[in-house]
Structure formats: structure tokens, C-alpha cells
Amino acid sequence: MQKEVPLLLWVSDSYVERMQLQTACPQDEAALPVSHDFMYHTVLGATEVRHEVYDARLDLLTRCRRLVPGDRE
């Protein structure tokens, strides 16, 4: 039984700026208990794909963004 699954997240400087991503936040989020179920919602949020099944509670980057996916200031 695998208990820990590694995850690598790389984002460009332009993505950080565009999404107003707090860069220290994903490392803090790594300490939270999550499952593979989070990946689908994280990818949707990161790519700003709007879909009725998207759940921000399962998006690992929700708390790290200053902008909500799909919203622009």
C-alpha cells in the first residue's frame, strides 16, 4: 500500500504573475492530507477550465491564488 505519492509542481514566472500565485503556499499545502482525487480539480483550476464538476475545495492551489480561476481584475 502506497501512503505517500510525490508531486512535482513547476510554474513559470509569467504564470505566477498572471495567477497572482503566492509561491510559498504550495509547499505549505503539501503538508495537508490529500488524495489522487485532488489532481483533477487542481488541473482544472490551474488551467482556468470552468466546468460544473470543478470543486475549489479539492483544488490544491485555491488558497495559493489571489484570483479565483476564470476571474480577472
C-alpha positions in Angstrom: 0.0 0.0 0.0 1.4 3.3 -1.0 1.0 6.0 1.6 2.9 8.9 0.0 2.8 10.0 -3.6 5.3 12.5 -4.8 4.0 15.6 -6.7 6.2 18.0 -8.6 4.8 21.4 -9.4 6.6 23.8 -11.7 5.1 27.1 -12.9 6.7 29.8 -14.9 7.3 33.3 -13.6 4.6 34.6 -16.0 2.1 32.1 -14.6 2.9 33.2 -11.1 2.3 36.8 -12.0 -0.8 36.1 -14.1 -2.5 34.0 -11.5 -1.1 36.0 -8.6 0.2 32.8 -7.1 1.8 33.0 -3.6 4.9 30.9 -4.3 5.5 29.7 -0.7 1.9 28.5 -0.4 2.1 25.2 -2.4 4.8 23.9 -0.1 2.6 24.7 2.9 -0.3 22.9 1.2 1.9 19.8 0.8 1.6 19.0 4.5 -2.2 18.6 4.2 -3.6 15.1 3.8 -4.9 14.8 0.2 -5.7 12.0 -2.3 -5.5 11.5 -6.0 -9.0 13.0 -6.2 -7.4 16.4 -5.8 -5.5 16.2 -9.0 -8.4 16.6 -11.4 -9.7 19.7 -9.6 -6.2 21.2 -9.3 -5.5 20.8 -13.0 -8.9 22.4 -13.9 -8.2 25.3 -11.5 -4.6 25.8 -12.7 -5.7 25.9 -16.3 -8.8 28.0 -15.6 -11.1 25.5 -17.2 -14.6 26.1 -16.0 -16.8 23.0 -15.5 -19.7 22.2 -13.4 -17.8 19.4 -11.5 -14.9 21.7 -10.5 -14.7 21.8 -6.7 -12.4 24.5 -5.3 -12.2 22.6 -2.0 -10.3 19.9 -3.9 -8.0 22.3 -5.8 -4.6 22.3 -4.1 -3.9 25.8 -5.3 -7.1 27.5 -4.4 -5.7 29.1 -1.2 -2.5 30.0 -3.0 -4.1 32.1 -5.7 -5.3 35.7 -5.2 -7.6 35.3 -8.2 -10.4 32.8 -8.5 -10.0 30.7 -11.6 -11.7 32.4 -14.5 -11.8 35.8 -12.8 -9.6 38.7 -13.9 -9.0 42.0 -12.2 
